[in-house]
Amino acid sequence: MGVLFLYQTPVTMQGRNLFNFGPAFGYFFRKNDPSRKTNFNLRTMHFINKLSMAMFLVGLCVVLYRLFTR
C-alpha cells in the first residue's frame, strides 16, 4: 500500500529566509487582543509554550558557548 502525502510546495532555503525570526518574536511580544476570549487553559498553554521556548534558547546558548570556548 502506498501512502499519499499532501504538502505545500517547498520553500527554497535562501539566506534571507533562514534568519526570519519575526513570527517568533511576534509570539513573545504581541499585545492581547480584546476581541478574543481567553480562559485559564489557553493562558496556561501559552505560558508553558513560551517557557519551553525560552529554556530551549538558553540551553542552545550554553551549548554554543561551551562549543566555542573549548
C-alpha atoms as a printed R data frame, in Angstrom:
   type eleno elety resid chain resno       x      y      z
1  ATOM     1    CA   MET     A     1   0.000  0.000  0.000
2  ATOM     2    CA   GLY     A     2   1.264  3.443 -0.822
3  ATOM     3    CA   VAL     A     3   0.996  6.483  1.378
4  ATOM     4    CA   LEU     A     4  -0.271  9.737 -0.064
5  ATOM     5    CA   PHE     A     5   1.490 12.817  1.278
6  ATOM     6    CA   LEU     A     6  -0.245 16.139  0.837
7  ATOM     7    CA   TYR     A     7   2.054 19.070  1.354
8  ATOM     8    CA   GLN     A     8   2.636 22.598  0.223
9  ATOM     9    CA   THR     A     9   5.228 23.471 -2.329
10 ATOM    10    CA   PRO     A    10   8.677 23.510 -0.709
11 ATOM    11    CA   VAL     A    11  10.153 26.863  0.212
12 ATOM    12    CA   THR     A    12  13.654 27.376 -1.070
13 ATOM    13    CA   MET     A    13  16.208 27.956  1.649
14 ATOM    14    CA   GLN     A    14  17.641 31.350  0.905
15 ATOM    15    CA   GLY     A    15  19.764 33.466  3.214
16 ATOM    16    CA   ARG     A    16  17.029 35.980  3.913
17 ATOM    17    CA   ASN     A    17  14.560 33.230  4.890
18 ATOM    18    CA   LEU     A    18  16.896 31.378  7.239
19 ATOM    19    CA   PHE     A    19  17.024 34.123  9.847
20 ATOM    20    CA   ASN     A    20  13.462 35.404  9.699
21 ATOM    21    CA   PHE     A    21  12.597 35.484 13.402
22 ATOM    22    CA   GLY     A    22   9.659 37.877 13.018
23 ATOM    23    CA   PRO     A    23   6.937 35.291 13.791
24 ATOM    24    CA   ALA     A    24   8.833 34.018 16.852
25 ATOM    25    CA   PHE     A    25   9.353 37.496 18.283
26 ATOM    26    CA   GLY     A    26   5.749 38.353 17.451
27 ATOM    27    CA   TYR     A    27   4.624 35.352 19.504
28 ATOM    28    CA   PHE     A    28   6.611 36.512 22.527
29 ATOM    29    CA   PHE     A    29   5.883 40.231 22.346
30 ATOM    30    CA   ARG     A    30   2.353 40.594 20.996
31 ATOM    31    CA   LYS     A    31  -0.391 42.557 22.676
32 ATOM    32    CA   ASN     A    32  -3.568 40.965 23.959
33 ATOM    33    CA   ASP     A    33  -6.466 41.007 21.514
34 ATOM    34    CA   PRO     A    34  -9.508 42.319 23.441
35 ATOM    35    CA   SER     A    35 -11.967 40.818 20.958
36 ATOM    36    CA   ARG     A    36 -10.707 37.272 21.569
37 ATOM    37    CA   LYS     A    37 -11.921 35.438 24.662
38 ATOM    38    CA   THR     A    38  -9.372 33.560 26.733
39 ATOM    39    CA   ASN     A    39  -9.639 31.088 29.553
40 ATOM    40    CA   PHE     A    40  -7.260 29.600 32.111
41 ATOM    41    CA   ASN     A    41  -6.356 26.595 29.953
42 ATOM    42    CA   LEU     A    42  -5.390 28.724 26.967
43 ATOM    43    CA   ARG     A    43  -3.329 31.146 29.063
44 ATOM    44    CA   THR     A    44  -1.567 28.228 30.767
45 ATOM    45    CA   MET     A    45  -0.818 26.549 27.450
46 ATOM    46    CA   HIS     A    46   0.708 29.722 26.005
47 ATOM    47    CA   PHE     A    47   2.752 30.308 29.164
48 ATOM    48    CA   ILE     A    48   4.166 26.767 29.047
49 ATOM    49    CA   ASN     A    49   4.975 27.165 25.326
50 ATOM    50    CA   LYS     A    50   6.809 30.439 25.954
51 ATOM    51    CA   LEU     A    51   8.677 28.962 28.914
52 ATOM    52    CA   SER     A    52   9.774 25.894 26.957
53 ATOM    53    CA   MET     A    53  10.994 28.002 24.024
54 ATOM    54    CA   ALA     A    54  12.927 30.279 26.385
55 ATOM    55    CA   MET     A    55  14.506 27.271 28.131
56 ATOM    56    CA   PHE     A    56  15.472 25.802 24.758
57 ATOM    57    CA   LEU     A    57  17.127 29.066 23.702
58 ATOM    58    CA   VAL     A    58  19.057 29.299 26.981
59 ATOM    59    CA   GLY     A    59  20.211 25.688 26.575
60 ATOM    60    CA   LEU     A    60  21.234 26.357 22.999
61 ATOM    61    CA   CYS     A    61  23.265 29.372 24.107
62 ATOM    62    CA   VAL     A    62  25.003 27.272 26.781
63 ATOM    63    CA   VAL     A    63  25.848 24.541 24.277
64 ATOM    64    CA   LEU     A    64  27.198 27.060 21.765
65 ATOM    65    CA   TYR     A    65  29.204 28.819 24.495
66 ATOM    66    CA   ARG     A    66  30.776 25.516 25.587
67 ATOM    67    CA   LEU     A    67  31.454 24.546 21.979
68 ATOM    68    CA   PHE     A    68  33.297 27.778 21.177
69 ATOM    69    CA   THR     A    69  35.237 28.073 24.445
70 ATOM    70    CA   ARG     A    70  36.887 24.661 24.235
